[in-house]
Amino acid sequence: MKEQLQTEAKDEATIYQLHRGDHRSDTDGKIALEVRMAIREEGYKSLKTDGFELAEATFERLYEEVGTQSVTVGADEDAGVQSGLSEVWHKWNRGSGKESEAFIEAETRSLEVGDLVEINGTFYISAPSQWAEVELM
């Protein structure tokens, strides 16, 4: 029982949303659209194999921290992180029926391709139908 309680410890996920703006008149909106398109074109398989690199300056310019969410990672870190990311996805999307209080209080949009979640110091980017680890450089 004690061991089970240890694996149920909560970790904190920090949610960062990629800038949204009019890509025709907003320079940051155009760059953000290019990031989203690059992720869609790469496809999850390529992102999973090669990873995704994001310049720290781009991160600081285009991403906004919008909130945090408690997640359960557990003892099996790889499977646990994917489970935690899935948990964040459901809790930070309108219409999922599982929206968290933190998401509702943040008064922000739902997550989409290109948004980031940081768990235990590692960043993950939302790609079509999955998450991929991100290296900030």
C-alpha positions as CSV (number, residue, x, y, z in Angstrom):
1,M,0.0,0.0,0.0
2,K,2.8,2.4,0.9
3,E,4.6,1.6,-2.4
4,Q,1.3,2.3,-4.3
5,L,1.0,5.7,-2.6
6,Q,4.5,6.6,-3.7
7,T,3.7,5.9,-7.3
8,E,0.6,8.1,-7.1
9,A,2.6,11.2,-6.2
10,K,1.6,14.3,-8.2
11,D,3.9,16.2,-10.5
12,E,3.3,19.6,-11.8
13,A,2.9,20.3,-15.6
14,T,3.4,23.8,-16.8
15,I,1.4,24.7,-19.9
16,Y,2.7,27.1,-22.5
17,Q,0.6,28.2,-25.5
18,L,2.0,29.2,-28.8
19,H,1.1,32.7,-29.9
20,R,-2.0,33.1,-32.1
21,G,-2.3,36.1,-34.2
22,D,-3.1,37.3,-37.7
23,H,-0.3,35.8,-39.7
24,R,-0.9,38.5,-42.4
25,S,-0.3,41.5,-40.2
26,D,1.4,40.2,-37.0
27,T,5.1,39.1,-37.4
28,D,4.9,36.8,-34.3
29,G,1.6,35.3,-35.6
30,K,3.4,34.5,-38.9
31,I,6.3,32.9,-37.1
32,A,4.0,30.9,-34.9
33,L,2.1,29.7,-37.9
34,E,5.3,28.5,-39.5
35,V,6.2,26.6,-36.3
36,R,2.7,24.9,-36.3
37,M,3.1,24.0,-40.0
38,A,6.6,22.6,-39.5
39,I,5.2,20.3,-36.7
40,R,2.4,19.1,-38.9
41,E,4.7,18.5,-41.9
42,E,7.3,16.6,-39.8
43,G,4.7,14.2,-38.5
44,Y,4.8,12.4,-35.2
45,K,7.1,9.5,-36.3
46,S,9.8,11.9,-37.5
47,L,9.5,14.0,-34.3
48,K,9.7,10.9,-32.1
49,T,12.8,9.7,-33.9
50,D,14.6,13.0,-34.5
51,G,13.1,15.1,-31.7
52,F,12.2,18.7,-32.1
53,E,14.5,21.6,-31.5
54,L,13.3,25.0,-30.5
55,A,15.5,28.1,-30.1
56,E,15.2,29.5,-26.6
57,A,14.7,33.0,-28.1
58,T,11.8,31.7,-30.2
59,F,10.3,30.1,-27.1
60,E,10.6,33.3,-25.1
61,R,9.2,35.3,-27.9
62,L,6.3,33.1,-29.0
63,Y,5.2,31.2,-25.9
64,E,3.1,32.3,-23.0
65,E,2.8,30.4,-19.7
66,V,-0.9,30.0,-19.2
67,G,-1.1,27.8,-16.1
68,T,-0.1,24.6,-14.3
69,Q,-1.8,21.3,-13.8
70,S,-1.2,18.5,-11.3
71,V,-0.5,15.2,-13.1
72,T,0.4,11.7,-12.0
73,V,3.6,10.5,-13.6
74,G,4.3,7.4,-11.4
75,A,7.1,5.0,-11.2
76,D,7.4,4.2,-15.0
77,E,8.6,7.6,-16.1
78,D,8.2,7.2,-19.9
79,A,4.7,5.7,-19.7
80,G,3.8,8.0,-16.8
81,V,4.9,11.2,-18.7
82,Q,2.7,10.1,-21.7
83,S,-0.2,9.5,-19.4
84,G,0.4,12.9,-17.7
85,L,0.5,14.6,-21.1
86,S,-2.7,12.9,-22.1
87,E,-4.2,14.0,-18.8
88,V,-3.2,17.6,-19.5
89,W,-4.7,17.4,-23.0
90,H,-8.1,16.4,-21.7
91,K,-8.1,18.8,-18.8
92,W,-7.0,21.8,-21.0
93,N,-9.5,21.3,-23.9
94,R,-13.1,22.6,-24.0
95,G,-15.6,19.9,-24.7
96,S,-13.6,17.0,-23.3
97,G,-15.9,16.8,-20.3
98,K,-12.8,16.6,-18.1
99,E,-11.8,20.3,-18.1
100,S,-9.9,21.2,-15.0
101,E,-10.5,24.1,-12.7
102,A,-7.1,25.5,-13.5
103,F,-8.0,25.6,-17.2
104,I,-11.3,27.3,-16.6
105,E,-9.7,29.8,-14.3
106,A,-7.0,30.6,-16.9
107,E,-9.7,31.8,-19.3
108,T,-7.6,30.7,-22.3
109,R,-8.1,28.7,-25.4
110,S,-7.8,24.9,-25.7
111,L,-4.5,23.3,-26.4
112,E,-3.5,22.8,-30.0
113,V,-0.6,21.6,-32.2
114,G,2.5,23.5,-31.3
115,D,1.7,24.1,-27.6
116,L,4.2,23.0,-25.0
117,V,3.9,21.2,-21.6
118,E,6.9,21.0,-19.2
119,I,7.0,18.1,-16.8
120,N,9.9,17.6,-14.4
121,G,12.1,19.9,-16.4
122,T,11.5,18.3,-19.8
123,F,9.5,20.1,-22.5
124,Y,7.0,18.3,-24.8
125,I,5.3,19.7,-27.9
126,S,1.8,18.8,-29.0
127,A,2.0,17.2,-32.4
128,P,-0.8,15.7,-34.4
129,S,-2.2,12.9,-32.3
130,Q,0.7,12.7,-29.9
131,W,3.5,14.5,-28.0
132,A,7.2,14.7,-28.8
133,E,10.1,15.8,-26.6
134,V,11.5,19.2,-27.3
135,E,15.1,20.4,-26.9
136,L,15.4,24.1,-26.1
137,M,18.7,25.3,-27.6
